[in-house]
């Protein structure tokens, strides 16, 4: 006989897909925002919760993912799903590069450096007019998935729900893997980690999955959660504006 607990998560996912049929537009918008920030929280939990690293650059990674998606869609006319994948890859690479100098820091010093990195990127989003159009923002075409338009909040909700479920499933499997166990070991047993979980090998990679998760939520937010204009385009502003949306 199969374990009844295996049916719990599919049942919850089906129930979570029903609210758009019964709620108004405002509640729908709130639910969409909750799903976007839930993915951000997953990335933050990997780095701070399991890896035990006081790194606070997730807002910066959120912006990197949003701008990567916006640039791929507006300038290179990539489809949304391909831009989403590019955002995850680029942000994971940025997270890895940031971890190289931060590897020598711990505790409050690491927190200060990552906070400074976030502020540096926020400044760059506003002043790099050649890339981000500064405070004017980028006009992002309306996203679609397999020919299905994401112009409505209801359509975006089901996409966000699916991506959130995928990120949660991926993070759960990551933490059960050898790499995930190494992250937990480095976060909890720093004085004497096991040989295969060397602190010089694994924590460096910790920001990468967290950054990738943050970028996934940002990629959702960039072309979909921002307000659509009469030409069905949306504006991608600085990281703070993205977070406000």
C-alpha positions as CSV (number, residue, x, y, z in Angstrom):
1,X,0.0,0.0,0.0
2,X,1.3,3.5,-0.9
3,X,2.0,5.9,1.9
4,X,-1.0,8.3,2.3
5,X,1.5,11.1,3.0
6,X,2.6,11.1,-0.6
7,X,-0.8,12.4,-1.6
8,X,-0.7,15.3,0.8
9,X,1.4,17.7,-1.3
10,X,-0.4,17.1,-4.6
11,X,-3.7,17.7,-2.7
12,X,-2.4,20.9,-1.2
13,X,-1.2,22.0,-4.6
14,X,-4.6,21.4,-6.1
15,X,-6.3,23.3,-3.3
16,X,-3.8,26.2,-3.8
17,X,-4.8,26.4,-7.5
18,X,-8.5,27.1,-6.6
19,X,-8.4,30.6,-5.0
20,X,-8.4,32.6,-8.3
21,X,-11.9,31.4,-8.9
22,X,-13.3,32.9,-5.7
23,X,-11.3,36.0,-4.9
24,X,-11.2,39.6,-6.1
25,X,-8.4,41.4,-7.9
26,X,-6.8,42.9,-4.9
27,X,-6.6,39.6,-3.0
28,X,-5.2,38.0,-6.2
29,X,-2.5,40.6,-6.3
30,X,-1.6,39.9,-2.7
31,X,-1.4,36.2,-3.3
32,X,0.8,36.8,-6.3
33,X,3.2,38.9,-4.3
34,X,3.3,36.3,-1.5
35,X,4.4,33.6,-4.0
36,X,7.1,35.8,-5.4
37,X,8.6,36.6,-2.0
38,X,8.2,33.0,-0.9
39,X,10.8,32.0,-3.5
40,X,13.1,34.9,-2.2
41,X,12.7,33.4,1.3
42,X,13.7,30.0,0.1
43,X,17.0,31.4,-1.3
44,X,17.6,33.4,1.9
45,X,16.9,30.3,4.0
46,X,19.5,28.2,2.1
47,X,22.2,30.8,2.7
48,X,21.4,32.0,6.2
49,X,19.4,29.1,7.7
50,X,21.2,26.0,6.5
51,X,24.6,27.2,5.4
52,X,24.8,29.5,8.5
53,X,26.3,32.4,6.5
54,X,25.3,35.9,7.5
55,X,24.9,37.1,3.9
56,X,22.3,39.7,3.1
57,X,22.8,40.2,-0.6
58,X,19.6,38.5,-1.7
59,X,17.9,41.8,-2.5
60,X,20.8,42.5,-4.9
61,X,20.4,39.0,-6.5
62,X,16.7,39.7,-6.8
63,X,17.6,42.8,-8.9
64,X,20.1,40.9,-11.0
65,X,17.5,38.3,-11.9
66,X,14.9,41.0,-12.7
67,X,17.2,43.0,-14.9
68,X,18.6,39.9,-16.6
69,X,15.1,38.8,-17.5
70,X,14.1,42.3,-18.6
71,X,17.1,42.8,-20.8
72,X,16.8,39.4,-22.5
73,X,13.1,40.0,-23.3
74,X,13.3,43.7,-24.3
75,X,16.6,43.9,-26.2
76,X,17.1,40.4,-27.4
77,X,13.5,39.4,-27.7
78,X,14.0,36.1,-25.9
79,X,10.9,34.1,-24.7
80,X,10.0,34.4,-21.1
81,X,11.0,30.8,-20.1
82,X,14.4,31.2,-21.8
83,X,14.9,34.5,-20.1
84,X,13.9,32.9,-16.8
85,X,16.6,30.3,-17.2
86,X,19.2,32.9,-18.1
87,X,18.3,34.9,-15.0
88,X,18.9,31.9,-12.8
89,X,22.2,31.1,-14.4
90,X,23.5,34.7,-14.4
91,X,22.5,35.3,-10.8
92,X,24.0,32.0,-9.6
93,X,27.3,33.0,-11.3
94,X,27.2,36.5,-9.7
95,X,26.6,34.8,-6.3
96,X,29.6,32.6,-6.8
97,X,31.8,35.5,-7.8
98,X,30.7,37.5,-4.7
99,X,31.4,34.6,-2.5
100,X,35.1,34.5,-3.6
101,X,36.2,37.6,-1.6
102,X,33.6,37.0,1.1
103,X,35.0,33.6,1.8
104,X,37.7,35.1,4.1
105,X,35.0,36.9,6.2
106,X,32.7,35.6,8.9
107,X,29.8,36.7,11.0
108,X,29.3,40.5,11.2
109,X,32.0,41.3,8.7
110,X,30.4,39.1,6.1
111,X,27.1,40.7,6.8
112,X,28.5,44.2,6.3
113,X,30.2,43.2,3.0
114,X,27.1,41.7,1.5
115,X,25.0,44.6,2.6
116,X,27.5,46.9,0.9
117,X,27.3,44.8,-2.2
118,X,23.5,45.1,-2.2
119,X,23.8,48.9,-2.0
120,X,26.4,49.0,-4.7
121,X,24.2,47.1,-7.1
122,X,21.2,49.3,-6.2
123,X,23.3,52.4,-7.1
124,X,24.3,50.7,-10.3
125,X,20.7,49.9,-11.3
126,X,19.9,53.6,-11.1
127,X,23.1,55.1,-12.7
128,X,23.9,52.5,-15.4
129,X,21.7,54.2,-17.9
130,X,23.4,52.4,-20.9
131,X,22.2,49.0,-19.5
132,X,19.2,49.6,-17.2
133,X,17.9,53.0,-18.5
134,X,18.4,54.3,-15.0
135,X,15.3,55.4,-13.1
136,X,13.3,55.5,-16.3
137,X,13.3,51.7,-16.4
138,X,13.1,49.2,-19.2
139,X,9.9,48.4,-21.2
140,X,9.4,44.7,-21.0
141,X,7.0,43.0,-23.5
142,X,4.1,41.1,-22.0
143,X,5.2,37.6,-21.1
144,X,3.6,34.4,-22.5
145,X,4.2,30.7,-21.8
146,X,3.5,28.2,-24.6
147,X,1.3,30.8,-26.3
148,X,-0.7,31.5,-23.1
149,X,-0.7,35.3,-22.3
150,X,0.2,36.3,-18.7
151,X,-1.6,39.6,-18.9
152,X,-4.0,38.8,-16.2
153,X,-3.3,38.3,-12.5
154,X,-5.1,35.0,-12.6
155,X,-2.8,33.6,-15.3
156,X,0.3,34.9,-13.4
157,X,-0.9,33.3,-10.2
158,X,-0.9,29.8,-11.7
159,X,2.6,30.4,-13.2
160,X,3.9,31.7,-9.8
161,X,2.3,28.8,-8.0
162,X,4.0,26.3,-10.3
163,X,7.4,27.9,-10.1
164,X,7.1,28.2,-6.3
165,X,6.3,24.6,-6.0
166,X,9.2,23.7,-8.3
167,X,11.7,25.8,-6.2
168,X,10.4,24.3,-3.0
169,X,10.8,20.8,-4.4
170,X,14.2,21.6,-5.7
171,X,15.5,23.1,-2.5
172,X,14.2,20.1,-0.5
173,X,16.0,17.7,-2.8
174,X,19.1,19.9,-2.7
175,X,19.3,19.7,1.1
176,X,18.9,15.9,1.0
177,X,21.8,15.6,-1.4
178,X,25.5,15.3,-0.6
179,X,26.0,19.0,-1.3
180,X,23.1,20.0,0.9
181,X,24.3,17.9,3.8
182,X,27.7,19.6,3.4
183,X,26.0,23.0,3.7
184,X,24.3,22.0,6.9
185,X,27.5,20.5,8.3
186,X,29.4,23.7,7.5
187,X,26.6,25.8,9.2
188,X,26.4,23.7,12.3
189,X,29.8,22.1,12.9
190,X,32.2,24.8,11.8
191,X,35.1,23.9,14.2
192,X,35.4,20.3,13.0
193,X,33.5,19.7,9.7
194,X,33.8,16.3,8.0
195,X,36.5,15.9,5.4
196,X,34.2,16.0,2.4
197,X,32.6,19.2,3.8
198,X,35.7,21.4,3.9
199,X,34.7,25.0,4.8
200,X,37.0,26.2,2.0
201,X,35.1,24.1,-0.6
202,X,31.4,24.2,0.2
203,X,30.4,27.6,1.7
204,X,31.8,29.3,-1.4
205,X,29.0,27.7,-3.4
206,X,26.3,28.4,-0.8
207,X,25.3,31.7,-2.3
208,X,24.8,30.2,-5.7
209,X,21.7,28.1,-5.1
210,X,20.3,30.9,-2.9
211,X,21.0,33.5,-5.5
212,X,19.4,31.3,-8.2
213,X,16.2,31.0,-6.1
214,X,16.1,34.7,-5.6
215,X,16.6,35.3,-9.3
216,X,13.7,33.0,-10.1
217,X,11.3,35.1,-8.1
218,X,12.8,38.3,-9.6
219,X,12.3,36.9,-13.1
220,X,8.7,36.2,-12.3
221,X,8.3,39.8,-11.0
222,X,10.1,41.5,-13.8
223,X,7.8,40.9,-16.8
224,X,4.7,39.9,-15.0
225,X,4.1,41.6,-11.6
226,X,4.9,45.1,-12.8
227,X,2.1,47.3,-14.0
228,X,1.2,46.8,-17.7
229,X,0.9,49.9,-19.9
230,X,-1.6,50.3,-22.8
231,X,1.0,48.7,-25.0
232,X,1.1,45.7,-22.7
233,X,4.6,46.5,-21.5
234,X,5.8,46.8,-18.0
235,X,8.5,48.9,-16.4
236,X,11.5,47.4,-14.6
237,X,13.0,49.9,-12.2
238,X,15.6,49.7,-9.5
239,X,15.7,46.9,-7.0
240,X,13.7,48.9,-4.4
241,X,11.0,49.6,-7.0
242,X,10.9,46.0,-8.0
243,X,10.5,45.0,-4.3
244,X,7.8,47.5,-3.9
245,X,5.9,46.1,-6.8
